[in-house]
Amino acid sequence: MSQEFQFTVGGRSFSLTREDVESKLKSVQPEQVRQYCVTVNKKEYPVKQALEVSAGLLRSGFTTQDAIRVLRKFEFQIRKVV
């Protein structure tokens, strides 16, 4: 089992592992990427979609930079789409 990371987004505290993120996104269809994407399970997701699904957050409650900061903790590949 991988390391569990603690993080705070929108004033709420969360605790997830890399496997939690992979599992929660496994059956989720990626939306269209507009600016930043994260690769999870060999699929590219918008970073906000990935964090929303993984942590059960409302997308309006956090920023793209929040999502990038959290997803980098799990060592997922994040890239900017040109």
LONUTI-317671 format. One record per atom (N, C-alpha, C): residue number from 1; atom name; x, z, y; residue in one letter. Coordinates in steps of 0.2 Angstrom, whole numbers, plus 2048, in hexadecimal, padded with zeros to 3 digits. Example, Ala and Ser with C-alpha at 12.3 -4.5 7.8 and 13.67 -1.06 7.14 Angstrom:
2
+------+-------+-----+-----+-----+--------+
| voke | tormi |  c1 |  c3 |  c2 | drenro |
+------+-------+-----+-----+-----+--------+
|    1 |     N | 842 | 827 | 7E4 |      A |
|    1 |    CA | 83E | 827 | 7EA |      A |
|    1 |     C | 842 | 827 | 7F0 |      A |
|    2 |     N | 840 | 823 | 7F5 |      S |
|    2 |    CA | 844 | 824 | 7FB |      S |
|    2 |     C | 840 | 827 | 800 |      S |
+------+-------+-----+-----+-----+--------+
***
This chain:
82
+------+-------+-----+-----+-----+--------+
| voke | tormi |  c1 |  c3 |  c2 | drenro |
+------+-------+-----+-----+-----+--------+
|    1 |     N | 804 | 800 | 7FA |      M |
|    1 |    CA | 800 | 800 | 800 |      M |
|    1 |     C | 804 | 800 | 806 |      M |
|    2 |     N | 802 | 7FC | 80B |      S |
|    2 |    CA | 806 | 7FC | 811 |      S |
|    2 |     C | 805 | 801 | 816 |      S |
|    3 |     N | 809 | 802 | 81B |      Q |
|    3 |    CA | 809 | 807 | 820 |      Q |
|    3 |     C | 802 | 806 | 824 |      Q |
|    4 |     N | 7FF | 80C | 825 |      E |
|    4 |    CA | 7F9 | 80D | 829 |      E |
|    4 |     C | 7FB | 80E | 831 |      E |
|    5 |     N | 7F8 | 809 | 835 |      F |
|    5 |    CA | 7FA | 80A | 83C |      F |
|    5 |     C | 7F4 | 80D | 840 |      F |
|    6 |     N | 7F6 | 811 | 845 |      Q |
|    6 |    CA | 7F1 | 814 | 849 |      Q |
|    6 |     C | 7F2 | 811 | 850 |      Q |
|    7 |     N | 7EC | 80F | 853 |      F |
|    7 |    CA | 7EC | 80C | 859 |      F |
|    7 |     C | 7E6 | 80E | 85D |      F |
|    8 |     N | 7E6 | 80D | 864 |      T |
|    8 |    CA | 7E0 | 80E | 868 |      T |
|    8 |     C | 7DE | 808 | 86C |      T |
|    9 |     N | 7D8 | 806 | 86C |      V |
|    9 |    CA | 7D6 | 800 | 86F |      V |
|    9 |     C | 7CF | 802 | 873 |      V |
|   10 |     N | 7CF | 801 | 879 |      G |
|   10 |    CA | 7C8 | 803 | 87D |      G |
|   10 |     C | 7C7 | 80A | 87C |      G |
|   11 |     N | 7CC | 80E | 87C |      G |
|   11 |    CA | 7CB | 816 | 87C |      G |
|   11 |     C | 7C9 | 818 | 875 |      G |
|   12 |     N | 7C8 | 814 | 870 |      R |
|   12 |    CA | 7C7 | 816 | 869 |      R |
|   12 |     C | 7CD | 816 | 865 |      R |
|   13 |     N | 7CE | 81A | 860 |      S |
|   13 |    CA | 7D4 | 81A | 85C |      S |
|   13 |     C | 7D2 | 817 | 855 |      S |
|   14 |     N | 7D6 | 814 | 852 |      F |
|   14 |    CA | 7D5 | 810 | 84C |      F |
|   14 |     C | 7DB | 811 | 847 |      F |
|   15 |     N | 7DA | 810 | 841 |      S |
|   15 |    CA | 7E0 | 811 | 83C |      S |
|   15 |     C | 7DE | 80B | 837 |      S |
|   16 |     N | 7E3 | 806 | 836 |      L |
|   16 |    CA | 7E2 | 801 | 831 |      L |
|   16 |     C | 7E9 | 7FF | 82E |      L |
|   17 |     N | 7E9 | 7FC | 828 |      T |
|   17 |    CA | 7EF | 7F9 | 825 |      T |
|   17 |     C | 7EF | 7F2 | 826 |      T |
|   18 |     N | 7F4 | 7EF | 824 |      R |
|   18 |    CA | 7F4 | 7E7 | 824 |      R |
|   18 |     C | 7EF | 7E5 | 81F |      R |
|   19 |     N | 7EF | 7E8 | 819 |      E |
|   19 |    CA | 7EA | 7E6 | 814 |      E |
|   19 |     C | 7E3 | 7E7 | 816 |      E |
|   20 |     N | 7E1 | 7EC | 81A |      D |
|   20 |    CA | 7DA | 7EC | 81D |      D |
|   20 |     C | 7D9 | 7E6 | 821 |      D |
|   21 |     N | 7DD | 7E4 | 825 |      V |
|   21 |    CA | 7DC | 7DE | 829 |      V |
|   21 |     C | 7DB | 7D8 | 825 |      V |
|   22 |     N | 7E0 | 7D7 | 820 |      E |
|   22 |    CA | 7DF | 7D1 | 81C |      E |
|   22 |     C | 7D9 | 7D1 | 818 |      E |
|   23 |     N | 7D7 | 7D7 | 815 |      S |
|   23 |    CA | 7D0 | 7D8 | 811 |      S |
|   23 |     C | 7CA | 7D6 | 816 |      S |
|   24 |     N | 7CA | 7D9 | 81C |      K |
|   24 |    CA | 7C4 | 7D8 | 820 |      K |
|   24 |     C | 7C3 | 7D1 | 822 |      K |
|   25 |     N | 7C9 | 7CD | 823 |      L |
|   25 |    CA | 7C9 | 7C6 | 825 |      L |
|   25 |     C | 7C8 | 7C1 | 81F |      L |
|   26 |     N | 7C9 | 7C3 | 819 |      K |
|   26 |    CA | 7C9 | 7BF | 814 |      K |
|   26 |     C | 7C3 | 7BA | 813 |      K |
|   27 |     N | 7BD | 7BC | 814 |      S |
|   27 |    CA | 7B7 | 7B8 | 814 |      S |
|   27 |     C | 7B5 | 7B5 | 81B |      S |
|   28 |     N | 7B9 | 7B7 | 820 |      V |
|   28 |    CA | 7B6 | 7B5 | 827 |      V |
|   28 |     C | 7B9 | 7AE | 829 |      V |
|   29 |     N | 7B5 | 7AA | 82B |      Q |
|   29 |    CA | 7B7 | 7A3 | 82D |      Q |
|   29 |     C | 7BA | 7A4 | 834 |      Q |
|   30 |     N | 7C0 | 7A1 | 835 |      P |
|   30 |    CA | 7C3 | 7A1 | 83C |      P |
|   30 |     C | 7BF | 79D | 841 |      P |
|   31 |     N | 7BE | 7A0 | 847 |      E |
|   31 |    CA | 7BB | 79C | 84D |      E |
|   31 |     C | 7C1 | 798 | 850 |      E |
|   32 |     N | 7BF | 794 | 855 |      Q |
|   32 |    CA | 7C3 | 790 | 858 |      Q |
|   32 |     C | 7C8 | 794 | 85C |      Q |
|   33 |     N | 7CF | 792 | 85C |      V |
|   33 |    CA | 7D4 | 796 | 85F |      V |
|   33 |     C | 7D4 | 793 | 866 |      V |
|   34 |     N | 7D4 | 797 | 86B |      R |
|   34 |    CA | 7D5 | 794 | 872 |      R |
|   34 |     C | 7DC | 796 | 875 |      R |
|   35 |     N | 7DF | 79B | 874 |      Q |
|   35 |    CA | 7E5 | 79D | 877 |      Q |
|   35 |     C | 7EA | 7A0 | 872 |      Q |
|   36 |     N | 7E9 | 7A5 | 86F |      Y |
|   36 |    CA | 7ED | 7A9 | 86A |      Y |
|   36 |     C | 7EA | 7A9 | 863 |      Y |
|   37 |     N | 7EE | 7A8 | 85E |      C |
|   37 |    CA | 7EB | 7A9 | 857 |      C |
|   37 |     C | 7F0 | 7AD | 853 |      C |
|   38 |     N | 7ED | 7B0 | 84E |      V |
|   38 |    CA | 7F1 | 7B4 | 849 |      V |
|   38 |     C | 7EF | 7B1 | 842 |      V |
|   39 |     N | 7F5 | 7B1 | 83E |      T |
|   39 |    CA | 7F4 | 7AE | 838 |      T |
|   39 |     C | 7F3 | 7B4 | 833 |      T |
|   40 |     N | 7ED | 7B4 | 82F |      V |
|   40 |    CA | 7EB | 7B9 | 82A |      V |
|   40 |     C | 7E9 | 7B5 | 824 |      V |
|   41 |     N | 7EB | 7B6 | 81F |      N |
|   41 |    CA | 7E9 | 7B3 | 818 |      N |
|   41 |     C | 7E9 | 7AC | 819 |      N |
|   42 |     N | 7EF | 7A9 | 81C |      K |
|   42 |    CA | 7F0 | 7A2 | 81D |      K |
|   42 |     C | 7EB | 79E | 821 |      K |
|   43 |     N | 7E7 | 7A2 | 825 |      K |
|   43 |    CA | 7E2 | 79F | 82A |      K |
|   43 |     C | 7E4 | 7A2 | 831 |      K |
|   44 |     N | 7E3 | 79D | 836 |      E |
|   44 |    CA | 7E4 | 79F | 83D |      E |
|   44 |     C | 7DE | 7A1 | 840 |      E |
|   45 |     N | 7DD | 7A8 | 843 |      Y |
|   45 |    CA | 7D8 | 7AA | 846 |      Y |
|   45 |     C | 7D9 | 7AC | 84D |      Y |
|   46 |     N | 7D4 | 7AB | 852 |      P |
|   46 |    CA | 7D6 | 7AE | 859 |      P |
|   46 |     C | 7D7 | 7B5 | 858 |      P |
|   47 |     N | 7DC | 7B8 | 85C |      V |
|   47 |    CA | 7DE | 7BF | 85B |      V |
|   47 |     C | 7D8 | 7C3 | 85C |      V |
|   48 |     N | 7D4 | 7C2 | 861 |      K |
|   48 |    CA | 7CE | 7C6 | 862 |      K |
|   48 |     C | 7C9 | 7C6 | 85D |      K |
|   49 |     N | 7C8 | 7C1 | 859 |      Q |
|   49 |    CA | 7C4 | 7C1 | 853 |      Q |
|   49 |     C | 7C7 | 7C5 | 84E |      Q |
|   50 |     N | 7CD | 7C4 | 84D |      A |
|   50 |    CA | 7D1 | 7C8 | 847 |      A |
|   50 |     C | 7D0 | 7D0 | 849 |      A |
|   51 |     N | 7D1 | 7D2 | 84F |      L |
|   51 |    CA | 7D1 | 7D9 | 850 |      L |
|   51 |     C | 7C9 | 7DB | 850 |      L |
|   52 |     N | 7C5 | 7D7 | 853 |      E |
|   52 |    CA | 7BE | 7D9 | 852 |      E |
|   52 |     C | 7BB | 7DB | 84B |      E |
|   53 |     N | 7BD | 7D6 | 847 |      V |
|   53 |    CA | 7BB | 7D7 | 840 |      V |
|   53 |     C | 7BE | 7DC | 83C |      V |
|   54 |     N | 7C5 | 7DD | 83D |      S |
|   54 |    CA | 7C9 | 7E2 | 83A |      S |
|   54 |     C | 7C7 | 7E9 | 83C |      S |
|   55 |     N | 7C6 | 7EA | 842 |      A |
|   55 |    CA | 7C5 | 7F1 | 845 |      A |
|   55 |     C | 7BE | 7F2 | 846 |      A |
|   56 |     N | 7B9 | 7ED | 846 |      G |
|   56 |    CA | 7B2 | 7EE | 847 |      G |
|   56 |     C | 7B1 | 7F0 | 84F |      G |
|   57 |     N | 7B5 | 7EC | 853 |      L |
|   57 |    CA | 7B4 | 7ED | 85A |      L |
|   57 |     C | 7B0 | 7E7 | 85D |      L |
|   58 |     N | 7AD | 7E9 | 863 |      L |
|   58 |    CA | 7A9 | 7E3 | 866 |      L |
|   58 |     C | 7AF | 7E0 | 86A |      L |
|   59 |     N | 7AF | 7D9 | 86A |      R |
|   59 |    CA | 7B4 | 7D5 | 86E |      R |
|   59 |     C | 7B4 | 7D7 | 875 |      R |
|   60 |     N | 7AF | 7D8 | 878 |      S |
|   60 |    CA | 7AF | 7DA | 87F |      S |
|   60 |     C | 7B2 | 7E0 | 881 |      S |
|   61 |     N | 7B4 | 7E4 | 87C |      G |
|   61 |    CA | 7B7 | 7EB | 87D |      G |
|   61 |     C | 7BE | 7EB | 87D |      G |
|   62 |     N | 7C2 | 7E5 | 87C |      F |
|   62 |    CA | 7C9 | 7E5 | 87C |      F |
|   62 |     C | 7CB | 7DE | 87F |      F |
|   63 |     N | 7D2 | 7DE | 880 |      T |
|   63 |    CA | 7D5 | 7D8 | 883 |      T |
|   63 |     C | 7D9 | 7D4 | 87E |      T |
|   64 |     N | 7DA | 7CE | 87F |      T |
|   64 |    CA | 7DF | 7CA | 87B |      T |
|   64 |     C | 7E5 | 7CE | 87A |      T |
|   65 |     N | 7E8 | 7D1 | 87F |      Q |
|   65 |    CA | 7EE | 7D4 | 87F |      Q |
|   65 |     C | 7EE | 7DA | 87A |      Q |
|   66 |     N | 7E8 | 7DE | 87A |      D |
|   66 |    CA | 7E7 | 7E3 | 876 |      D |
|   66 |     C | 7E7 | 7E1 | 86F |      D |
|   67 |     N | 7E4 | 7DB | 86D |      A |
|   67 |    CA | 7E4 | 7D9 | 866 |      A |
|   67 |     C | 7EB | 7D7 | 864 |      A |
|   68 |     N | 7EF | 7D3 | 869 |      I |
|   68 |    CA | 7F5 | 7D1 | 867 |      I |
|   68 |     C | 7FA | 7D7 | 865 |      I |
|   69 |     N | 7F9 | 7DC | 86A |      R |
|   69 |    CA | 7FD | 7E3 | 869 |      R |
|   69 |     C | 7FC | 7E6 | 862 |      R |
|   70 |     N | 7F5 | 7E6 | 860 |      V |
|   70 |    CA | 7F4 | 7E9 | 85A |      V |
|   70 |     C | 7F6 | 7E5 | 854 |      V |
|   71 |     N | 7F4 | 7DF | 854 |      L |
|   71 |    CA | 7F6 | 7DA | 84E |      L |
|   71 |     C | 7FD | 7DA | 84D |      L |
|   72 |     N | 801 | 7DA | 853 |      R |
|   72 |    CA | 809 | 7DA | 852 |      R |
|   72 |     C | 80B | 7E0 | 84E |      R |
|   73 |     N | 808 | 7E6 | 84E |      K |
|   73 |    CA | 80A | 7EC | 84A |      K |
|   73 |     C | 80A | 7EA | 843 |      K |
|   74 |     N | 805 | 7E6 | 841 |      F |
|   74 |    CA | 805 | 7E4 | 83A |      F |
|   74 |     C | 809 | 7DE | 838 |      F |
|   75 |     N | 80D | 7DC | 83C |      E |
|   75 |    CA | 812 | 7D7 | 83B |      E |
|   75 |     C | 80F | 7D0 | 839 |      E |
|   76 |     N | 809 | 7CF | 83C |      F |
|   76 |    CA | 806 | 7C8 | 83B |      F |
|   76 |     C | 809 | 7C3 | 840 |      F |
|   77 |     N | 809 | 7BD | 83E |      Q |
|   77 |    CA | 80C | 7B8 | 842 |      Q |
|   77 |     C | 806 | 7B6 | 848 |      Q |
|   78 |     N | 808 | 7B7 | 84E |      I |
|   78 |    CA | 804 | 7B5 | 854 |      I |
|   78 |     C | 807 | 7AF | 858 |      I |
|   79 |     N | 803 | 7AB | 85A |      R |
|   79 |    CA | 806 | 7A5 | 85E |      R |
|   79 |     C | 801 | 7A3 | 863 |      R |
|   80 |     N | 804 | 7A0 | 868 |      K |
|   80 |    CA | 800 | 79E | 86E |      K |
|   80 |     C | 7FF | 796 | 86C |      K |
|   81 |     N | 7F8 | 794 | 86D |      V |
|   81 |    CA | 7F6 | 78D | 86C |      V |
|   81 |     C | 7F7 | 78A | 872 |      V |
|   82 |     N | 7FA | 784 | 872 |      V |
|   82 |    CA | 7FC | 780 | 878 |      V |
|   82 |     C | 7F6 | 77C | 87A |      V |
+------+-------+-----+-----+-----+--------+
***
